[in-house]
């Protein structure tokens, strides 16, 4: 039998229906990979092997009768931000020690309803705050990719680094992830996987630990554009428990794959050419433009003048919302509690011990920009800038642009514990420079692997779409995937 972990979701779905193998065999193959690799890569914080096998057996029983949902028997990893009933859900933070919710997030409920199998919970930056997956209480995740001839550990990107590494290292067939400023697309680009952040409101946020409520959105990371389309179809839904989820029919995203892009207008924004951008990133961008031209798309130049304000505005809005959302963690009802002489000291002790440095930094920034005397100068101004960023995109759509092509990241993956980045948080924040505009405007964006840099590390291209037009992103993304080919890291772990 071929190595089952090398299959795509689309291939595994067909093989399970044809009874070429069982879901239990598929699940056992992935559990074996996790057992061999997790000590090296640290992608999982909890492995639910028994639960996975029980779910796989239930799927096999359905498949034997000719029944089963769209993901029947497909083993997935779940980011530790999604509530999973009676299973570790701690947003990889010490302050949520021991928390196991008595409820299930809407996104994971949708996946289980479609027959998916849960392998475990994936590592991530604490409360989704980070671009390298080094802020997790459970330690950094390691990228399965390495530079040619090097044994230096690299970051997988963040905050969904565990999701990206688990997919790239064949420790699950696909994974849930979340994106507040690039946390799906940047790790996907760093690991040679496909990641889509859908339109704000496409997936329910109910049961997902909040970071910045007006920016957070759930989405999948997978091996191929088709697999991402299959997963998003199951994850997306309207939800009465989340008033920001939108009641628009979820299309069959897979049907968009393979459609011609002839006549589609692809915008190229001048403002994404940043000072000091590596030549390889520009080269890759030009290659992507040529691929789409060759496929019959029309390339148009765009100006998006407010792009340069996106990062500073984002790092006001996101910490402000984080400061508000994280006020609920106080040691009273659940998670960590560090005693004090009175309740105020107990709050202080618990929060001081429970939150990591990056989370504390963002809470302090957020509290500052929301404080009396600063609210108008910072938060209100950032919200106005956000409106202008959205208007830049609106004007592009009004001028007939169907999607926008940009780089996904300003570089390939960097090394773990990079002192230069850790000593200057702003340099770390610059990793989100191409992705935050999409969150600020609430739009869908996909990162597709497009090539390798001179050291052999993967690089991604980003496509940005109109609101609720993820189908067009899958359609165009497939053209890039077909032209670029597929990429696998050379195995050095496990």
C-alpha distance (Angstrom), angle and dihedral (degrees) to the residues before:
residue distance angle dihedral
X1 . . .
X2 3.81 . .
X3 3.80 118.9 .
X4 3.80 100.3 -80.1
X5 3.81 92.2 -156.3
X6 3.83 89.6 65.4
X7 3.82 91.7 64.6
X8 3.79 123.4 104.2
X9 3.81 118.8 -127.4
X10 3.83 89.2 -107.1
X11 3.82 91.5 52.9
X12 3.82 93.7 44.2
X13 3.82 91.4 48.8
X14 3.82 90.4 55.1
X15 3.81 93.3 42.9
X16 3.81 91.8 51.6
X17 3.81 91.1 50.3
X18 3.82 90.2 48.8
X19 3.85 89.0 48.9
X20 3.84 91.4 -124.3
X21 3.83 86.5 141.8
X22 3.78 137.4 -11.1
X23 3.77 130.3 -104.9
X24 3.82 87.4 -117.3
X25 3.83 90.6 57.8
X26 3.80 90.1 47.1
X27 3.81 92.3 47.4
X28 3.82 93.0 46.9
X29 3.82 90.0 52.1
X30 3.82 90.6 55.9
X31 3.81 93.3 43.8
X32 3.82 86.8 53.8
X33 3.81 90.5 52.3
X34 3.81 91.4 48.5
X35 3.82 91.6 50.3
X36 3.81 90.4 50.4
X37 3.81 98.3 42.7
X38 3.79 110.6 29.5
X39 3.80 96.3 80.3
X40 3.83 88.2 59.4
X41 3.82 100.3 37.3
X42 3.85 104.1 29.6
X43 3.82 92.1 -149.4
X44 3.83 96.7 142.1
X45 3.79 125.3 56.2
X46 3.82 92.1 -177.3
X47 3.80 128.5 19.5
X48 3.82 114.4 -157.5
X49 3.82 97.3 -163.8
X50 3.83 97.0 155.1
X51 3.79 92.9 46.8
X52 3.82 90.2 47.0
X53 3.80 91.9 52.8
X54 3.82 91.7 48.5
X55 3.82 90.9 50.0
X56 3.82 90.4 47.1
X57 3.82 91.8 51.5
X58 3.81 90.0 50.5
X59 3.82 89.0 50.6
X60 3.80 91.5 49.4
X61 3.81 90.0 52.9
X62 3.83 90.1 52.9
X63 3.80 93.5 45.1
X64 3.81 90.6 49.9
X65 3.82 88.4 59.7
X66 3.80 91.3 47.8
X67 3.81 91.3 -107.9
X68 3.77 130.1 114.3
X69 3.77 142.8 116.9
X70 3.80 131.2 -95.8
X71 3.84 91.8 -83.1
X72 3.80 98.8 31.6
X73 3.80 109.3 164.0
X74 3.84 96.8 -3.6
X75 3.86 112.5 140.4
X76 3.82 114.1 -134.9
X77 3.81 137.6 177.5
X78 3.82 119.8 -131.8
X79 3.80 124.2 -145.1
X80 3.82 111.1 -120.5
X81 3.82 89.6 -116.6
X82 3.83 92.9 74.5
X83 3.80 117.5 85.2
X84 3.81 110.7 -120.2
X85 3.80 116.7 -174.1
X86 3.82 113.1 -105.4
X87 3.82 91.2 -9.9
X88 3.84 129.2 108.9
X89 3.85 108.5 -78.9
X90 3.78 110.1 168.8
X91 3.83 107.8 135.2
X92 3.84 81.7 -122.6
X93 3.82 89.5 -76.5
X94 3.81 129.0 132.9
X95 3.82 89.8 -138.9
X96 3.82 90.7 69.2
X97 3.81 94.2 50.6
X98 3.78 112.7 163.0
X99 3.83 95.0 2.0
X100 3.82 113.9 153.8
X101 3.82 111.3 169.8
X102 3.78 123.7 -136.7
X103 3.80 90.6 -140.5
X104 3.81 139.7 57.4
X105 3.81 127.3 -124.9
X106 3.80 115.7 -111.9
X107 3.82 92.4 -118.7
X108 3.81 94.3 53.5
X109 3.84 90.5 41.9
X110 3.81 87.6 56.4
X111 3.82 91.0 50.4
X112 3.82 93.6 49.1
X113 3.82 90.0 46.6
X114 3.82 87.4 56.8
X115 3.82 90.9 51.4
X116 3.82 103.0 -101.0
X117 3.83 119.8 155.5
X118 3.84 122.0 -131.7
X119 3.82 115.2 -133.8
X120 3.82 95.1 178.5
X121 3.80 147.0 -76.1
X122 3.79 121.2 -52.8
X123 3.79 129.6 -134.4
X124 3.81 119.3 -111.0
X125 3.79 142.6 162.8
X126 3.81 109.8 -70.1
X127 3.84 108.7 -82.4
X128 3.84 86.0 -10.0
X129 3.82 90.7 -71.3
X130 3.78 109.3 139.4
X131 3.80 146.4 57.2
X132 3.80 99.4 -134.7
X133 3.83 108.9 40.0
X134 3.80 91.1 -116.5
X135 3.84 97.8 115.7
X136 3.83 94.5 70.2
X137 3.82 116.4 121.1
X138 3.83 85.1 -135.4
X139 3.80 94.3 59.2
X140 3.80 132.7 -100.8
X141 3.79 124.2 -44.0
X142 3.81 113.9 -127.0
X143 3.81 122.0 -134.4
X144 3.84 112.1 -123.4
X145 3.83 87.6 -139.9
X146 3.79 121.4 86.1
X147 3.77 132.8 -177.0
X148 3.80 113.8 -97.0
X149 3.79 109.4 -82.4
X150 3.82 93.6 3.6
X151 3.79 131.6 111.0
X152 3.81 94.1 -167.3
X153 3.81 115.3 129.6
X154 3.81 115.2 -116.9
X155 3.80 130.3 -161.5
X156 3.82 118.9 -109.6
X157 3.82 92.6 -143.6
X158 3.78 124.6 -107.1
X159 2.84 164.5 -32.8
X160 3.83 91.4 -15.6
X161 3.81 93.1 40.5
X162 3.80 94.7 131.3
X163 3.82 90.3 53.0
X164 3.83 92.9 49.5
X165 3.82 95.1 44.7
X166 3.82 92.8 45.8
X167 3.81 91.3 53.3
X168 3.84 95.0 42.6
X169 3.83 92.6 47.7
X170 3.84 92.9 46.5
X171 3.80 94.0 -112.9
X172 3.84 90.7 133.1
X173 3.82 136.2 4.9
X174 3.80 92.8 -118.7
X175 3.79 138.4 -18.7
X176 3.76 141.9 -143.8
X177 3.79 115.3 -117.7
X178 3.81 138.7 167.9
X179 3.80 132.2 -133.6
X180 3.82 124.5 -155.5
X181 3.82 98.3 154.4
X182 3.80 104.2 -7.6
X183 3.81 103.6 -40.3
X184 3.83 94.2 137.8
X185 3.80 100.9 34.9
X186 3.83 99.8 43.5
X187 3.85 95.9 51.4
X188 3.82 89.5 44.1
X189 3.82 89.5 54.0
X190 3.84 91.7 47.4
X191 3.83 93.6 51.3
X192 3.82 103.6 38.0
X193 3.81 93.4 -110.3
X194 3.82 133.3 123.1
X195 3.81 118.5 -107.0
X196 3.78 128.9 177.5
X197 3.79 127.2 -166.4
X198 3.81 103.6 -161.1
X199 3.81 126.0 -147.2
X200 3.81 113.8 -68.8
X201 3.81 105.0 -91.8
X202 3.82 96.4 25.7
X203 3.84 93.1 103.4
X204 3.78 123.9 37.1
X205 3.81 115.9 -109.1
X206 3.82 92.0 -157.8
X207 3.80 110.0 125.9
X208 3.82 93.0 13.5
X209 3.82 112.7 118.2
X210 3.81 104.9 -111.9
X211 3.80 124.7 -120.4
X212 3.83 104.5 159.1
X213 3.78 109.4 -5.5
X214 3.82 98.1 -156.6
X215 3.82 92.2 50.6
X216 3.85 107.9 33.4
X217 3.79 117.1 104.9
X218 3.81 131.8 166.6
X219 3.79 122.7 -131.5
X220 3.82 142.2 150.0
X221 3.80 135.5 -93.7
X222 3.82 115.1 -154.5
X223 3.81 143.2 150.9
X224 3.78 98.8 -99.4
X225 3.78 141.3 24.8
X226 3.81 89.0 -113.1
X227 3.81 92.8 52.6
X228 3.83 89.9 50.2
X229 3.81 89.5 52.1
X230 3.82 91.3 50.4
X231 3.82 92.4 49.8
X232 3.81 95.8 45.2
X233 3.82 90.8 52.1
X234 3.82 88.8 59.5
X235 3.83 96.7 40.0
X236 3.82 97.6 49.3
X237 3.81 123.1 84.2
X238 3.77 143.7 129.3
X239 3.81 111.3 -100.2
X240 3.80 128.0 -164.9
X241 3.84 87.4 -152.5
X242 3.84 90.5 63.0
X243 3.79 113.3 52.0
X244 3.83 90.7 -168.4
X245 3.82 91.7 61.7
X246 3.79 110.0 100.7
X247 3.81 126.3 -129.7
X248 3.80 98.1 -132.3
X249 3.79 119.1 129.1
X250 3.82 113.4 -99.5
X251 3.81 106.0 -125.3
X252 3.80 126.6 -143.7
X253 3.80 94.7 -93.3
X254 3.81 92.1 -172.3
X255 3.81 89.7 64.2
X256 3.84 89.5 66.8
X257 3.80 92.6 61.2
X258 3.78 114.7 101.7
X259 3.81 94.0 19.1
X260 3.80 115.0 135.4
X261 3.80 117.4 -102.5
X262 3.81 91.1 -154.8
X263 3.80 109.5 141.1
X264 3.82 95.7 11.9
X265 3.81 113.7 134.9
X266 3.80 113.8 -130.1
X267 3.81 116.5 -166.1
X268 3.82 122.3 -144.5
X269 3.84 110.0 -160.9
X270 3.80 114.4 -146.0
X271 3.82 92.3 -151.7
X272 3.83 92.8 66.9
X273 3.81 88.8 71.1
X274 3.78 96.4 95.3
X275 3.80 127.3 -165.5
X276 3.78 110.5 -98.3
X277 3.82 93.5 15.1
X278 3.83 108.5 158.2
X279 3.81 114.5 -103.2
X280 3.81 89.8 -124.3
X281 3.81 91.3 62.5
X282 3.82 91.7 51.6
X283 3.82 90.1 45.9
X284 3.81 91.5 51.8
X285 3.81 90.6 48.7
X286 3.83 90.6 52.6
X287 3.80 89.7 48.7
X288 3.82 90.1 52.8
X289 3.81 90.7 49.4
X290 3.82 89.9 52.2
X291 3.83 93.0 48.4
X292 3.80 91.0 53.5
X293 3.83 91.6 45.2
X294 3.80 89.8 51.0
X295 3.82 88.9 51.5
X296 3.82 90.1 55.8
X297 3.82 101.7 -98.2
X298 3.79 120.3 140.8
X299 3.83 114.8 -123.7
X300 3.82 117.3 -146.0
X301 3.80 128.9 -177.8
X302 3.80 116.3 -124.4
X303 3.76 137.0 -167.0
X304 3.80 117.1 -146.8
X305 3.81 101.2 175.6
X306 3.81 97.9 -178.6
X307 3.82 94.5 57.4
X308 3.82 91.5 97.5
X309 3.83 90.8 62.1
X310 3.82 94.4 51.2
X311 3.81 98.5 88.7
X312 3.84 97.5 47.6
X313 3.82 90.9 43.6
X314 3.82 90.8 48.4
X315 3.81 91.9 51.1
X316 3.79 88.7 56.0
X317 3.82 99.1 43.7
X318 3.84 97.1 42.1
X319 3.85 97.6 49.0
X320 3.82 90.6 43.5
X321 3.80 91.1 56.0
X322 3.82 91.0 41.4
X323 3.82 90.9 53.2
X324 3.80 89.1 53.7
X325 3.83 95.8 43.1
X326 3.80 95.8 45.9
X327 3.82 93.6 51.0
X328 3.83 87.2 88.0
X329 3.83 92.8 68.7
X330 3.79 102.5 87.7
X331 3.81 107.6 132.3
X332 3.81 94.3 -106.8
X333 3.80 106.7 107.3
X334 3.81 108.5 12.7
X335 3.79 144.2 -3.8
X336 3.78 125.5 26.3
X337 3.83 120.7 2.6
X338 3.80 122.1 -173.2
X339 3.84 109.8 -171.3
X340 3.83 123.4 -125.4
X341 3.81 136.9 177.5
X342 3.83 90.1 -95.2
X343 3.81 138.2 4.2
X344 3.82 94.2 -88.5
X345 3.80 91.7 54.4
X346 3.81 90.5 45.1
X347 3.85 88.8 55.1
X348 3.80 91.0 48.4
X349 3.81 95.0 46.3
X350 3.81 93.5 45.7
X351 3.80 95.0 48.6
X352 3.81 93.1 43.0
X353 3.81 91.8 52.7
X354 3.81 97.4 34.1
X355 3.81 103.6 51.7
X356 3.80 124.0 66.3
X357 3.81 124.4 -131.0
X358 3.82 97.5 -94.1
X359 3.81 92.9 48.5
X360 3.82 90.8 48.7
X361 3.81 89.8 49.5
X362 3.80 92.0 53.5
X363 3.81 94.0 44.6
X364 3.83 89.2 52.7
X365 3.81 93.0 47.9
X366 3.80 90.8 46.5
X367 3.79 94.5 47.8
X368 3.81 89.7 48.7
X369 3.82 95.9 51.7
X370 3.82 90.9 47.5
X371 3.80 94.8 47.9
X372 3.81 124.3 109.7
X373 3.78 111.1 -80.8
X374 3.81 94.2 20.5
X375 3.83 102.2 57.1
X376 3.83 94.3 84.6
X377 3.80 94.5 40.2
X378 3.81 94.8 51.3
X379 3.81 119.5 9.5
X380 3.79 98.0 36.3
X381 3.81 91.8 44.5
X382 3.83 91.0 49.2
X383 3.81 90.2 53.0
X384 3.82 89.8 52.3
X385 3.81 90.0 50.6
X386 3.78 88.2 49.9
X387 3.82 89.5 57.4
X388 3.82 89.9 52.1
X389 3.83 91.7 50.0
X390 3.80 89.6 52.4
X391 3.81 89.8 48.5
X392 3.83 90.9 56.0
X393 3.81 88.1 58.7
X394 3.82 93.3 42.8
X395 3.82 89.9 55.5
X396 3.81 90.4 51.3
X397 3.82 91.2 52.9
X398 3.82 90.9 46.4
X399 3.82 88.6 54.5
X400 3.80 90.2 58.2
X401 3.82 100.0 -98.5
X402 3.84 110.6 152.6
X403 3.82 98.3 -168.3
X404 3.81 140.6 -10.7
X405 3.82 124.9 -125.5
X406 3.83 120.4 -149.9
X407 3.81 138.0 147.6
X408 3.82 113.1 -83.9
X409 3.83 97.1 -140.9
X410 3.81 136.7 10.2
X411 3.83 91.5 -122.6
X412 3.80 144.9 1.1
X413 3.82 120.5 -88.2
X414 3.81 115.4 -54.2
X415 3.79 129.8 -146.2
X416 3.79 124.7 -79.3
X417 3.84 113.6 -100.8
X418 3.81 93.4 16.3
X419 3.80 99.8 -175.9
X420 3.80 94.5 -157.2
X421 3.81 91.0 57.7
X422 3.80 95.2 40.7
X423 3.79 93.6 50.5
X424 3.82 91.2 52.3
X425 3.84 113.3 42.1
X426 3.82 91.2 -171.7
X427 3.83 90.0 63.3
X428 3.81 88.6 53.3
X429 3.82 90.8 48.3
X430 3.84 89.6 54.6
X431 3.82 87.9 72.3
X432 3.82 86.3 78.6
X433 3.80 94.6 53.9
X434 3.83 96.3 112.9
X435 3.80 96.6 37.5
X436 3.83 109.1 45.3
X437 3.82 95.5 72.6
X438 3.81 88.7 65.6
X439 3.82 92.4 56.3
X440 3.80 92.9 43.4
X441 3.81 89.1 55.2
X442 3.84 94.9 39.3
X443 3.82 92.0 -124.5
X444 3.82 132.2 145.2
X445 3.82 118.2 -103.0
X446 3.80 132.0 179.2
X447 3.81 130.7 -164.2
X448 3.81 115.5 -150.4
X449 3.84 123.6 -173.9
X450 3.80 106.6 -110.1
X451 3.79 107.7 169.6
X452 3.79 149.3 -38.6
X453 3.79 126.9 -88.3
X454 3.82 121.8 -126.9
X455 3.82 90.7 -85.9
X456 3.82 91.6 54.1
X457 3.81 97.8 -104.2
X458 3.83 121.5 137.4
X459 3.81 123.4 -105.6
X460 3.80 127.5 -166.6
X461 3.78 138.0 -149.0
X462 3.80 120.8 -142.6
X463 3.80 126.7 -140.3
X464 3.81 118.3 -163.5
X465 3.81 119.1 -159.9
X466 3.77 143.1 -168.6
X467 3.81 118.1 -86.2
X468 3.83 110.8 -69.6
X469 3.81 91.6 -1.6
X470 3.81 97.5 116.4
X471 3.84 88.3 135.6
X472 3.82 91.3 70.6
X473 3.83 89.9 50.7
X474 3.80 90.6 54.1
X475 3.83 89.9 46.6
X476 3.83 93.4 52.1
X477 3.82 93.6 35.6
X478 3.80 89.9 59.7
X479 3.83 89.8 57.5
X480 3.84 90.1 54.6
X481 3.81 91.6 45.6
X482 3.83 92.1 49.7
X483 3.81 92.0 48.7
X484 3.82 96.0 43.9
X485 3.80 98.7 42.4
X486 3.81 124.5 -147.2
X487 3.79 128.9 -56.5
X488 3.80 130.6 -151.6
X489 3.81 127.9 -177.0
X490 3.78 115.9 -120.7
X491 3.79 106.6 -107.8
X492 3.83 114.8 -112.1
X493 3.83 99.8 146.5
X494 3.79 134.9 77.3
